[in-house]
């Protein structure tokens, strides 16, 4: 068995039921099952995709993105969703690091594809929504006689196969590919079913990008496991989201705090009929209580989930039956997941005491792709060490104080300072730099670059920020540059980011 059997079985039970509804039209479960089989035949016969080969996707949310994902599951191949917000050098790194064999992409990224595949003869491309440079369009390829028949499976494929490689921003300046098996996604779907009381009667509105596990795995794939209907948007837009809630009557959706805020502030929010929503799930960063209250005032119940790319992500969560919730809590350990809080010595701490959150369960990642040192550091004695600090109370509710050390979460996107610092250190006139987050009412946090200039000078701030263009994704760019005479360091000479944040706070208070 593999994950594509979800679609096959629903195609038998409810063949005409809509599986995915998007701007491209409606794909029934029967239609989706046939398209998954056809794409699997194409990838195997024409592109030689074998068990363990990597197939990457660069594009917006689409039904065909999910079709390719399930086709990879059938072949035992590994699906690599790429963040379209990244810069070409970052895409090139992922393609190289994962040794991608086939890249399926939207035509909107034609120039990027040409740049990142130049000189990489081993990568073959397929255009999802049309011809892509020298690459053929998927529909044209599926119409060729030689791929209409043949084998759509590979031998020795089951739930133990590594399946999904999702790249996370790296604490050492380079991203790491978290590898999730098919079994991990199955158990994550089981956890989501318990969390949301998910059934085939649900209608799931997916507006978050599916290159993140939040958009892909909290409700979307679990919904297809349950036989629900997924209402799929290519990108998030608050006005379109509200219009879809009113017209398409979804029962579930996932929104991070930044998108919740955008929907709340949209002029149509007060008059939009939200009554179809039985739950809105949120997480990714600290959720302000006033945001929760604003939706409650409109009759919308909000539940929270805690996890990470490495946990697929559902690990700790709330259920509707637990409402009203304790302010600040992200819920309890999942039905098929263990969590605990440990001190610096690795031993469990008493309830109410702060420590690092550890997670264990079948949905936890298999490894970091090609990075044994990082894998060994993160996975110890069967536990995934999240690096997040929090506590558990006597009732078993978890409270998260800080996300991963030094990480910035801006608009639901994870920004690791080491990545930005690595690029900024190459900027002329920059001797050293620390990038930290500053609270922002709209985005949650925004990055600020605190720079030690060479020879005591002071480069042009616009030139410093301009240095980043084309080198890293735009959402990672600092919103401000601040120059200092020295950066606070510990005894080992490492910059102390918490003291840098204190410097910015002190400056802001004095202004």
Secondary structure, 3 states (H helix, E strand, C coil): CCCHHHHHHHHHHCCCCEEEEECCEEEEHHHHHHHHHHHHHHHHHCCCCCCCCEEEEECCCCHHHHHHHHHHHHHCCEEEEECCCCCHHHHHHHHHHCCCCEEEECHHHHHHHHHHHCCCCCCEEEECCCCECCECEHHHHHCCHHHCCCCCCCCCCCCCCEEEEEEECCCCCCCEEEEEEHHHHHHHHHHHHHHHCCCCCCEEEECCCCCCHHHHHCCHHHHHHHCCEEEECCCCCHHHHHHHHHHHCCCEEECCHHHHHHHHHCCCHHHCCCCCCCEEEECCCCCCHHHHHHHHCCCCCEEEEECCHHHCCCCEECCHHHCCCCCCEEEEECCCEEEEEECCCCCECCCCCCEEEEEEECCCCCEECCCHHHHHHHEECCEEEEEEEEEECCCCCEEEEECCCCCEEECCEEECHHHHHHHHCCCCCEEEEEEEEEEECCCEEEEEEEEEEHHHCCCCHHHHHHCCCCCCCHHHCCCEEEEECCCCECCCCCECHHHHHHHHHHHHHHC
